[in-house]
Amino acid sequence: MALIHCPKCGKEVSDRAETCPACGCKLVEYQTENVENRKKRTCPDCGMELEDSVTVCPNCGCPCLITSMNGESCEEGRPENISQDGIEAASPDVDAEECTSAGGQADDSQSDLAQANFSQAEKEEKHHFAGWSHKKLAILIAACTGAAVLILILAVSGMRHMQAIAQEKQYEEALQTAADDIIQSGNDAEYAADLIYSVWYNCIYEEDDILTDRYTKDSYGYFYDDFNDALASLMYDDDFEKKTSQLETDRKKIQREMKALKNPPKEYREACTSVKALYNAYLDLQDCATDPTGSLSTYSNEVNSAESKFSRCSKDVEMYVDIESNDENSASEPGI
């Protein structure tokens, strides 16, 4: 069964229908009257006969228009603007310049599109390169910053180490200086105390001595009846007075040096303790040389105790610092 168009209303109806269901047109009579006048449709390409309702040739695929009810083709054959492949061709009325212009515009459009795609790709590449450059720059800055911080830490650590070494060296020199000065001044105080004891003893017991006769005897060569006169003669002697004055000056100097030995480094703590013990023994010996008191017996005990303590502490200090030898000064008269 095929569909045909009603000659009056144009609605599609079956070719077997007698009347049109839309308008009531009698299709049988109309078809009978025009059957002789109806022309058969053929394919313009292969010549195959076609039914009225066929729009595409089943043999070659050529598009064909529908034949009207009166047997005439609406536009038989293939449209001029449709190619054999079914693609619409350019109209023959179109100016060649328009085609050229259209082609040129198409080429320009394609060129612009390609240029836009290239620009976009170039931008993406530049953006990628810029991002990578920024990333490398950030890494480089971070590396340089880390290196600078490390160098700074090493420099500070090195400076602190050098400062610690310098401070230790300075403390060692101060310790050595204090120990030398204490030993030197202590030897002078020891000799002065021994001389006081000798003058005191020789005056009481009238013992002749080349070192004490100038203090124990008067201008006539007789011993003083009172030992205090002999001691006064010693204390007011110019040479002895200078010596005791020097002892007082040394004491103040050594006191300042001992203050500089506070907060010793760890490796010098034992040496500092030893020098402090020597300093305390030195003070006891200084008191005996500059301020003799009591009786001859008590004074003798004080001097012996102070000298023994000072000698023992001197030996302890020699374990940590180098002590200058003062044996010659101890054996001879120290200018008194």
C-alpha positions in Angstrom: 0.0 0.0 0.0 1.2 3.5 -1.0 0.2 6.9 0.0 -1.0 9.6 -2.5 -2.0 13.2 -2.1 -5.6 14.2 -2.4 -6.0 16.4 -5.6 -8.3 18.8 -3.7 -7.0 19.2 -0.1 -3.5 17.7 -0.6 -3.8 15.4 2.4 -2.0 12.0 2.2 -4.4 9.1 1.7 -4.0 5.5 0.7 -3.9 4.7 -3.0 -6.6 2.1 -2.3 -9.0 4.5 -0.7 -12.1 5.4 -2.7 -12.7 8.8 -1.1 -10.5 11.3 0.8 -11.3 11.0 4.5 -10.5 14.7 4.9 -12.5 16.4 2.1 -14.6 13.6 0.7 -13.1 13.8 -2.8 -13.8 10.7 -4.9 -10.4 9.4 -5.6 -11.4 6.4 -7.8 -13.1 8.6 -10.4 -10.3 11.1 -10.4 -7.7 8.4 -10.9 -9.7 6.7 -13.7 -10.2 9.9 -15.6 -6.5 10.8 -15.5 -4.9 7.4 -15.7 -4.4 7.7 -19.4 -3.0 11.2 -19.2 -0.6 10.4 -16.3 3.0 10.1 -17.3 5.2 7.5 -15.7 8.1 8.7 -13.6 11.6 7.6 -14.4 15.0 8.2 -12.8 16.8 11.0 -14.6 20.1 9.1 -14.1 19.4 5.4 -14.7 16.0 5.6 -16.4 14.3 3.2 -13.9 10.5 3.6 -13.6 9.5 5.0 -10.3 6.3 5.1 -8.3 4.8 8.5 -7.6 5.6 8.3 -3.9 9.3 7.5 -4.4 11.6 10.4 -3.7 14.9 8.5 -4.0 15.8 6.1 -6.8 16.2 2.6 -5.3 18.6 1.7 -8.1 21.1 4.5 -8.2 20.1 6.6 -5.1 19.3 9.7 -7.2 16.9 12.1 -5.4 13.6 12.5 -7.4 10.7 14.8 -6.8 7.1 13.6 -6.4 4.9 13.5 -9.5 1.6 15.5 -9.3 -1.7 13.8 -9.6 -2.2 15.1 -13.2 0.9 13.1 -14.3 3.2 16.1 -14.5 6.5 16.1 -12.5 6.8 19.0 -10.0 10.4 19.3 -11.1 11.5 16.1 -12.7 15.0 14.9 -12.4 17.7 16.0 -10.0 17.7 19.7 -8.9 20.4 21.7 -10.6 21.8 22.8 -7.4 22.2 19.2 -6.1 25.2 17.2 -7.3 25.2 13.5 -8.0 26.5 12.9 -4.5 23.6 14.7 -2.9 25.6 17.8 -2.0 24.2 21.2 -2.9 26.3 22.9 -5.4 26.8 26.6 -5.9 24.1 28.4 -7.9 25.1 29.3 -11.5 23.8 32.8 -10.8 26.4 33.3 -8.1 29.1 35.7 -9.3 32.6 34.2 -9.6 34.0 37.2 -7.7 31.6 36.4 -4.9 32.9 32.9 -4.8 36.4 34.1 -4.9 35.6 36.6 -2.2 33.9 34.0 -0.2 36.8 31.7 -0.7 39.2 34.5 0.3 37.1 35.2 3.3 37.1 31.5 4.1 40.8 31.4 3.7 41.2 34.5 5.8 38.9 33.0 8.4 40.9 29.8 8.4 44.1 31.8 8.6 42.7 33.9 11.5 41.6 30.7 13.2 45.0 29.1 12.8 46.6 32.3 14.0 44.3 32.4 17.0 45.1 28.8 17.7 48.8 29.5 17.4 48.5 32.5 19.6 46.6 30.5 22.2 49.2 27.8 22.1 52.0 30.3 22.3 50.3 31.9 25.3 49.9 28.6 27.0 53.5 27.8 26.3 54.6 31.2 27.6 52.4 30.7 30.6 53.8 27.3 31.2 57.4 28.6 30.8 56.6 31.6 33.1 55.1 29.3 35.7 58.2 27.0 35.5 60.5 30.0 35.6 58.7 31.4 38.7 58.9 27.9 40.3 62.7 27.7 39.6 63.1 31.2 40.8 61.3 30.4 44.0 63.4 27.3 44.5 66.6 29.3 43.8 65.5 32.0 46.3 64.7 29.3 48.9 68.1 27.6 48.3 70.0 30.9 48.5 68.1 31.9 51.7 68.8 28.5 53.2 72.5 28.8 52.3 72.6 32.4 53.7 71.0 31.2 56.9 73.4 28.3 57.1 76.4 30.6 56.5 75.1 33.0 59.1 74.7 30.2 61.7 78.2 28.9 60.9 79.6 32.4 61.1 77.8 33.1 64.5 78.9 29.7 65.8 82.5 30.4 64.6 82.5 33.8 66.2 81.2 32.4 69.5 83.8 29.7 69.3 86.5 32.2 68.7 85.2 34.4 71.5 85.1 31.4 73.8 88.7 30.6 72.9 89.7 34.3 73.4 87.9 34.4 76.8 89.6 31.2 77.9 93.0 32.6 76.8 92.3 35.8 78.6 91.2 34.0 81.8 94.3 31.8 81.7 96.6 34.9 81.4 94.7 36.6 84.3 95.1 33.4 86.4 98.8 33.2 85.7 99.3 36.9 86.5 97.5 36.7 89.8 99.4 33.6 90.8 102.8 35.2 90.0 101.9 38.4 91.9 100.7 36.5 94.9 103.9 34.3 95.0 106.1 37.4 94.6 104.4 39.5 97.2 104.0 36.5 99.5 107.8 35.9 99.5 108.4 39.6 100.4 105.8 39.4 103.2 107.4 36.1 104.5 110.9 37.8 104.7 109.5 40.8 106.5 107.7 38.6 109.0 110.9 36.6 109.6 112.8 39.9 110.1 110.3 41.1 112.6 110.5 37.9 114.6 114.3 38.0 114.5 114.5 41.6 115.8 112.0 40.8 118.5 113.8 37.6 119.6 117.3 39.0 119.5 116.4 42.1 121.5 114.9 40.1 124.3 117.6 37.5 124.4 120.4 40.0 123.3 121.5 37.9 120.4 124.1 39.5 118.1 123.1 39.4 114.4 124.5 41.4 111.5 121.0 41.9 110.1 119.3 42.8 113.4 121.9 44.8 115.3 121.0 48.0 113.6 117.5 47.6 115.1 118.2 45.9 118.4 121.0 48.2 119.7 121.1 51.9 120.5 123.7 54.3 119.2 126.1 53.2 121.9 125.9 49.5 120.9 123.8 48.4 123.8 120.6 46.3 123.4 117.4 48.1 124.1 115.8 47.3 127.4 112.4 47.2 125.8 111.8 45.1 122.7 109.2 47.6 121.5 112.0 50.1 121.0 113.7 47.6 118.7 110.5 46.9 116.8 109.8 50.7 116.5 113.3 51.1 115.1 112.5 48.5 112.5 109.1 49.8 111.5 110.3 53.4 111.1 113.4 52.4 109.1 113.1 54.0 105.6 113.9 50.8 103.7 111.6 48.6 105.7 108.8 51.2 105.6 109.1 51.3 101.8 108.9 47.5 101.7 105.7 47.4 103.9 104.2 50.2 101.8 104.8 48.2 98.7 103.2 45.2 100.4 100.0 47.2 100.9 100.1 48.3 97.2 100.6 44.8 96.1 97.7 43.6 98.3 95.3 46.1 96.6 96.5 45.1 93.1 96.1 41.4 93.8 92.6 42.0 95.2 91.6 43.5 91.9 93.1 40.6 90.0 91.2 38.1 92.1 87.9 39.8 91.3 88.7 39.2 87.6 88.8 35.5 88.2 85.1 35.2 89.0 83.0 32.8 86.9 85.9 30.7 85.6 85.4 28.4 82.6 84.8 24.8 83.3 88.4 23.7 82.6 89.8 26.4 84.9 87.6 25.8 87.9 90.1 23.7 89.8 93.0 26.0 89.1 90.9 29.0 90.2 90.1 27.2 93.5 93.8 26.5 94.1 94.7 30.2 93.5 92.0 31.3 95.9 93.4 29.1 98.6 96.9 30.6 97.9 95.4 34.1 98.1 93.9 33.4 101.6 97.3 32.1 102.8 98.9 35.2 101.4 96.5 37.5 103.3 97.5 35.8 106.6 101.1 36.2 105.8 100.6 39.9 104.9 99.0 40.5 108.3 102.0 39.1 110.1 104.3 41.4 108.1 102.4 44.6 108.4 100.7 44.3 111.8 102.6 42.2 114.3 100.6 41.6 117.6 100.6 39.5 120.7 103.6 38.0 122.4 106.7 36.6 120.8 105.4 33.1 121.2 102.0 33.7 119.7 103.5 35.8 116.9 105.9 33.0 116.1 103.1 30.5 115.9 101.1 32.8 113.6 104.1 33.3 111.3 104.9 29.6 111.2 101.3 28.7 110.4 101.0 31.3 107.7 104.3 30.3 106.1 103.4 26.6 106.1 100.0 27.2 104.6 101.4 29.5 102.0 104.1 27.0 101.0 101.6 24.2 100.7 99.2 26.3 98.6 102.1 27.4 96.3 102.9 23.8 95.5 99.2 23.1 94.7 99.1 26.1 92.3 102.2 24.8 90.5 100.0 21.9 89.2 97.9 24.4 87.1 100.1 27.4 86.3 103.8 28.0 85.8 105.3 29.7 88.9 108.5 31.8 88.4 111.3 30.7 90.7 112.0 33.1 93.5 114.6 31.1 95.4 117.3 33.7 94.9 115.1 36.5 96.2 114.1 34.3 99.2 117.7 33.4 100.1 119.0 37.0 100.0 117.9 40.1 101.8 115.0 41.8 99.9 116.5 45.3 100.2 115.8 45.8 103.9 
